């Protein structure tokens, strides 16, 4: 009986257990078989994240591998709206941290999407603050952000990117496909505490690095000098291009106005973003006479010594009277270029004939894009020969009726400089991914240089261009230490209101190269509508001089003419007495801040000069200085190197400085009588402190100067700047 | 009785495999966490490296150096007349190299 009762109980328990198991397995089966997809989706939404990693753009370097643009990871804040319970509160908190309106944040959190960005590319401080809030449903995700560490340096060349790292200008745009890596999606798992794990390894498919031919120091020199010139002349805009004439490499491309690509957006005014060196079209004016003469020499229709009658400053071409800027009479071809006679250039072009002239203009690359690896290049404006009017040959020979870009012009001048070979200008040296140099494609494909004029013609023209600098309109481009050649240009702009050439609005330009025999750099300076002095020889040539005199020593180009120190000083002094404004053009801006120089007497006229100067005459400067004066050597002990140098320069002594810190010894000794120009050797080191006992212990008898006080020069400079 | 032992042994083996599977599963998750932590650490180091490179690039900005040179140090540009080229005397490099070697040995 008892056994049967126990048996029944066991059956009941077994039945209940079976029912329970059936219910459990039934439910399990239901969930697995019928609700599988639904719950899988829920689980994935809760535990998995598919994150799209924005590609890391490759860096952009200058020719010396100095980084000009690079990307680094920064945090971006995003939200999973479904996970946020109190969106209004979350919006308030986030608004306080991010500094954006709470309404805007709340509208983003109210999105029906599973993923919304709250704010992208945060500063480290904001990122830390958001993490500290520890809001459920609000997370940060690392993204790459583009930085331009040199700020506005070469900004027109580099371009900029949008928030999604897409190139929008310059190299960033032109090589976007190579620089931009491929975006990738990675899956991440999260545990119950939203701790991420099991992320797939991101593929290493970063963008390619780009190495430019630019040199950041030359670029800086060009930009600084251009900005100084703009500041001085109040020009609307300006361009400087520095090129290696022997291979077409662009060493600097500076434009003004400029912009900071770190803060640039599509809203930045187009005129600020415009790379004028490749996009701006202008009538070159007298600089185009180089092409006229190059064609004439190459065709052998004239020579530098042939004399032309410049008709006392006016000539009729197809019934139109064209006036020269001065009333020139008989001029040699050399003088026509040096003094920039329009009538002379027209007569040479007429002798050459329109078809031949057109062929040479076209051969020099005008009217067609140069193919430079920068976006937005203009092809220039050169009407087909069939569309030339009877007056065209006259107008084009002096740089009107033709539109060129600065890059086209400097390429043509480089061809003259290098002996007649026209190189394709380029700015990308190589594109590499890791250690592999990528093959060149598209705009990067190199092209063979082509001969546009014979070497003899180029040599003749170089000699004439030197005359422009020595005796003509470009004397302010004369370098101290190097030979130089060039051509000035002062092209009238078309007045948009009247449709005629404006008498006041000009493009002042100078394009040239140095040294003459083995040119290392070709430089073009163009200033748009300078106010006051507006001729190319007055405002653009000094910029050429300033840039060339800094770039040539930087490139370790040995001087090819002797530098006469006293000649420079005498010229400077005479100039200073005559015209303070001109002084700034003639000399480096900081030259005037140097200490007093030894007296020197000039016995003849200054070499800078002017258009009424006879270009055939040779200027000589005879400088005399009293070499026999006895000088008493001062005591340099305790002085800084700067003080010693200044004192020596003031006295006309030649200091030889050895060591660092403060002057300790000198040879000859203080008080010795020496001749002006004698060499003084000064030893520098840490002087021994003389300690004297006092009631409170020891104190130094003469305090050591351990911090450098701003020198007189520095103080003057700061005051000048303010 | 033998069947009971056999069943228990079989159950034990199955349980052991089951426990091994559980252990491996959790170990795998744990390693995933460690891997993720190491990966994060590496990324942070890489990001720091990039930040430092960026800082170097910013500090070597020619404009910044120029400003410091002119405004803080009071330096000015050299004039062409102040730059002199010296031709090294023949054999000077060899003499310098020998001197360096002697000093180095000392």
Interface residues (C-beta under 8 A of the other chain):
Chain A: X66 X67 X68 X70 X71 X72 X73 X142 X147 X149 X150 X151 X153 X189 X191 X195 X196 X197 X198 X199 X201 X216 X217 X220 X224 X479 X480 X481 X549 X550 X553 X558 X559 X563 X564 X565 X568 X569 X588 X590 X591 X593 X594 X642 X708 X710 X711 X713 X714 X715 X717 X718 X721
Chain B: X29 X32 X33 X35 X36 X39 X43 X46 X47 X50 X51 X53 X54 X57 X58 X60 X61 X62 X63 X66 X70 X71 X72 X73 X74 X76 X77 X78 X79 X80 X81 X82 X83 X85
